[in-house]
Amino acid sequence: MRILGIDYGDARIGLALSDETGMIAGALPTYQSVSMRKDADYIAALALQHEAGRIVLGLPLNMDGTKGERALKTEAFGRVLGRITGLEVVYKDERLTTKAAERDLESAGVRRLKQKNLVDAVAATLILQSYLDKLRASVEVDL
């Protein structure tokens, strides 16, 4: 089953997709946000196109683990997305993923101007890969 990963932002939405085995996350093109409903419709069509069976949505918790305004908005988006797609929406703590994505791009030698266009897709990939790794580890423990 393919899983769609999302780094939801006000201006841009980073997207990633797993392979069919659920082992590897790969970046998809970043989507420029329009409105919550249009964004959800676009992502629903993308999930259908790629035959995704689940959605992992990065949840931007505060550093102390509490939910702020951004996390509440993300959860609202997740509820809309779940209703439209009929898919399970799983929330994954995304604290510091954008910073990690920026560091990864810097270490790869990507210029600052290009980083802006790539950072959200890389963050979505990190969110999804972290979820896939945790999922795989829990299956291995059960064996």
NUZAKOL-110203 format. One line per field, with one value per residue (C-alpha): residue number from 1; x, y, z; residue in one letter. Coordinates in steps of 0.001 Angstrom, whole numbers. Each point is the difference from the previous one (the first is absolute). Example, Ala and Ser with C-alpha at 12.3 -4.5 7.8 and 13.67 -1.06 7.14 Angstrom:
lovo	(1; 2);
x	(12300; 1370);
y	(-4500; 3440);
z	(7800; -660);
roro	(A; S);
END
This chain:
lovo	(1; 2; 3; 4; 5; 6; 7; 8; 9; 10; 11; 12; 13; 14; 15; 16; 17; 18; 19; 20; 21; 22; 23; 24; 25; 26; 27; 28; 29; 30; 31; 32; 33; 34; 35; 36; 37; 38; 39; 40; 41; 42; 43; 44; 45; 46; 47; 48; 49; 50; 51; 52; 53; 54; 55; 56; 57; 58; 59; 60; 61; 62; 63; 64; 65; 66; 67; 68; 69; 70; 71; 72; 73; 74; 75; 76; 77; 78; 79; 80; 81; 82; 83; 84; 85; 86; 87; 88; 89; 90; 91; 92; 93; 94; 95; 96; 97; 98; 99; 100; 101; 102; 103; 104; 105; 106; 107; 108; 109; 110; 111; 112; 113; 114; 115; 116; 117; 118; 119; 120; 121; 122; 123; 124; 125; 126; 127; 128; 129; 130; 131; 132; 133; 134; 135; 136; 137; 138; 139; 140; 141; 142; 143);
x	(0; 1274; -131; -181; 2006; -842; 1798; -2937; 780; -1843; 1912; 1322; -824; 2815; -980; 1633; -1047; 1171; 813; -2492; 1910; -163; 3781; 1144; -1436; 614; -799; -2787; -219; -902; -3527; -722; -2828; -3219; -2646; -665; -2739; 1913; 3145; -1946; -1605; 3419; 1511; -3042; 465; 3715; -714; -2440; 2417; 2783; -2356; 1025; -1584; 885; 1107; 2687; -333; 2809; -1266; 1953; -25; 1628; 3405; -1630; -2356; -3117; -2224; 59; -2034; 1944; -563; -3728; -230; 1862; -2403; -2952; 1556; 505; -3679; -1061; 2467; -1253; -3621; 788; 2290; -1532; 3581; 1483; 1970; 2834; 1751; 3778; 1913; 1998; 1959; 3249; -561; 219; 3322; 1226; -1097; 1871; 3146; -282; -326; 2912; 2243; -978; 1219; -3409; 1; -2251; -2231; -725; -480; -3246; -1548; 1295; -138; -3711; 297; 3075; -1811; -2983; 2409; 1644; -3414; -1124; 3303; -32; -3522; 953; 3077; -2071; -2666; 2613; 1702; -3295; -664; 3503; -538; -3262; 1809);
y	(0; 3455; 2685; 3729; 2307; 3667; 2997; 2429; 3712; 3241; 837; -3366; -3645; -2504; -3410; -3413; -3495; -3394; -2857; -2878; -1962; 2854; 67; 3178; 3516; 2190; 3668; 1220; 3558; 2614; 1389; 3727; 376; 1683; -672; -2853; -1480; 326; -1358; -2990; -618; 67; -2398; -2299; -210; -649; -2793; -1580; 342; -1737; -2513; 1066; -2006; 2340; 3574; 1073; 3650; 1756; 1516; 3114; -324; 2579; -963; -968; -2380; 2156; 975; 3596; 1821; -1559; -3560; 647; 1335; -3077; -2299; 1840; -506; -3681; -400; 1594; -2162; -3144; 795; 759; -2971; -2578; -891; -317; 3121; -658; 2888; -118; 2368; 2190; 2128; 1178; -1770; 3283; 768; -3525; 439; 3317; -1628; -2902; 2405; 2130; -3043; -1089; 3369; 1368; 3788; 1972; 1222; -3551; -1220; 1952; -2039; -3329; 200; -859; -3084; -1140; 604; -2075; -2755; 52; -137; -2920; -1884; 344; -1423; -2888; -810; -38; -2144; -2481; -121; -789; -2842; -1402; 84; -1926; -2743);
z	(0; -872; 2673; -691; 2283; 484; 1483; 211; -105; -663; -3182; -1186; 608; -160; -1351; 26; -1029; 1153; -2317; -120; 2639; 2506; 387; -1763; -144; -3021; -546; -2242; -1366; 2589; -285; 341; 2492; -1184; 2670; 2402; -2205; -3296; 1663; 1340; -3407; -1682; 2532; -212; -3782; 504; 2503; -2439; -2933; 1943; 1646; 3502; 2785; 2869; 597; 2470; 939; 1833; 3258; 1038; 3763; 2243; 1379; 3315; -1843; 290; -2908; -1140; -2624; -2894; 1299; 440; -3556; -1249; 1837; -1550; -3421; 804; 906; -3300; -1889; 1722; -859; -3645; -616; 2316; 961; 3462; 901; 2443; 1744; 418; 2263; -2345; 2447; -1593; -3361; -1920; 1715; -805; -3612; -228; 1443; -2470; -2925; 1217; 411; -3522; -1275; -1005; -184; 2334; -2850; -1118; 3573; 341; -2822; 1305; 3779; 337; -2226; 1931; 3315; -1235; -1007; 3443; 1720; -2133; 238; 3782; 63; -2303; 2110; 3202; -1658; -1229; 3413; 1739; -2466; 591; 3779; -419; -1933);
roro	(M; R; I; L; G; I; D; Y; G; D; A; R; I; G; L; A; L; S; D; E; T; G; M; I; A; G; A; L; P; T; Y; Q; S; V; S; M; R; K; D; A; D; Y; I; A; A; L; A; L; Q; H; E; A; G; R; I; V; L; G; L; P; L; N; M; D; G; T; K; G; E; R; A; L; K; T; E; A; F; G; R; V; L; G; R; I; T; G; L; E; V; V; Y; K; D; E; R; L; T; T; K; A; A; E; R; D; L; E; S; A; G; V; R; R; L; K; Q; K; N; L; V; D; A; V; A; A; T; L; I; L; Q; S; Y; L; D; K; L; R; A; S; V; E; V; D; L);
END
